[in-house]
Amino acid sequence: MVKRYTTGEPINTEAVVKAVAASDFSDFPFEHKTENGQFVFSFKMADDDIIYGLGEAPRGINKRGWIYQSYCSDDPFHTETKQSLYAAHNFLIFRRYGIFIDFPARIRWDIGYTKADAAEITIDGTDFDIYIIEQDKPVEIVREFREIIGQSYIPPFWAFGYQQCRWSYHNAEAVENVIKNYDRANIPLDCVYLDIDYMERYKDFTINKEAFPNFEDFVADKKARNIHLIPIIDAGVKKEDGYDVYEEGKANGYFCKTADGSDFKGGVWPGIVGFPDFLRKDVREWFGSKYKTLTDMGIDGFWNDMNEPAIFYSEQGLQKALNEAAALKGENLDLGKFFHLKDVFMGLSNSQDDYSSIYHEVDGKRVNHQKVHNIYGASMTKAAGEHFEKTFGKEKILMFSRASYIGAHRTSGIWFGDNHSWWSHILLCLKMLPSANMCGFLYCGADLGGFNENATRDLVLRFLALGAFTPLMRNHSALGTRDQECYRFENAEDFRDIIQARYRLIPYLYRTFRKASEENGMIFRPLSFDYPDDKIARECETQLMLGEECMIAPVYEQNVSGRYVYLPEDMTFVKLSGEKVTKQEFKKGVHYVDIALNEVPLFIKKGKSIELCKPAMRTALLDTENLEYI
Ligand code: MIG
């Protein structure tokens, strides 16, 4: 059963696609009050209550014991003391309730932070819809929630192949080398990414012709070899006279404004940019149609970046900072003054002052950015997704985004942003998978091997062994960090074993993905969903259920030859390594299992089986007819 509680005049985020009749607040199941223009509701938690949800967010599967904020943030340090990442997924499960707050501004979720046994949720405004779903079991709550938000995006089949990214493959030769080296090492590969440097001076929908001469032929050549090139698109449009996208945006008044009605000028990669007002339908249609420049050249996949939006500085913010610095020239800076000055410059990026100075047009009315912050990136991605569906139909174009809001799950996937080459980030990825699934985001994954800082060979292998199950299996790393492509390390065969195992699993993973999309189910579930009365399963946050058949338990520590794993029932322990399959029967209980660096571990439930195909160098070359069953 779903009920909708509405106050004020909510902004239509288009998150919900099914009409739900409005209920009266008199039967709202939680204690609530409106105070200082904010709506606050709360509930008491018993010691054994588990709170699920919030999709892409820091910390555990069980969200208890921390405070979170829904505020899409470009923050490249995903440490456990953060409150937000790039997304705002306002869905929570508490006992028999699913709670979805459809509200595009800030929400604060104090889940046992101030008081261990209490959750207090503060909505920063009074115009919103809250949907309350009541069902007996978490999977049923999720199913009913997903019914009202609509079917999840299904990418093209090839998007389940292995993908290699790097900031940046600077030119055609660099891209070609990646493909050659993977082919030479006999490691399967389906996609190579183009990060910001493929553009001409970081201008969206342009190609740096010196670095990529004859781009169209280049794309066609890769296509013929079953390799997809996936360019990045940034939210900001470079301010440059004569640059068509900028000129059109300016002439039509498509960019976000400041209070005085002039275009907001923010600085990102290309210097000053205009931020398209993606909240307007006409702007979405315009921006969406720009992707055609690249699809006309044969491109069939994109990743949308910097759409929280990330703003390095604004023209007015920078001027203010420079003035403060100039005023201090020649002064003997004491502790207070020096750190203040430092803070002024550090605070230039993604500043609240800047966000507060931006205005959008929503249904013909001027609306401050802070009121719609969390749907900006999702709206950019919707612009692209809607254009693709209209032009090519479903399941043709790969599209995923950094920032997101529920609703974007219908036309795109997400990646978990700028993680680190840290062991702890294997687990962070694992924990976000079921949470993202609850919110409809099925096509997702983390930067395997870790984005920031230098990776070690064993970390990349262990990360890939988890990535072997994530729909998006992409290795990515930042500018200036150690090369992280599989062939850069000793004994590339070990990497081949892991990635071949992935390709063997693709028929099963694809089938599981489709089913989850079509039936509003989850690919990944916390163990507690399936074994609610089993205390150890309930508290387990290092293993996941996968589909109806499997459980996964990746290795997430360095210098170990295996791990402890908990089996909530008898299962078959399976290790995939290249074409090799090893099996061992295990009884319910705790076991130590050996897992080598070149092995992908999984557990199959009694009476269940999964299908494997033979590995191939590309998804297009997979024989998905002749399957072997374990
Ligand atoms: O501020 O385009 O998350 O994947 O490589 C960095 C460069 C901008 C952030 C993305 C990352 C990408 C990088 N971008």
Boltz pocket constraint, residues with backbone or C-beta under 6 A from the ligand:
constraints:
  - pocket:
      binder: B
      contacts: [[A, 166], [A, 167], [A, 195], [A, 196], [A, 232], [A, 305], [A, 306], [A, 402], [A, 417], [A, 418], [A, 476], [A, 477], [A, 478]]
      max_distance: 6.0
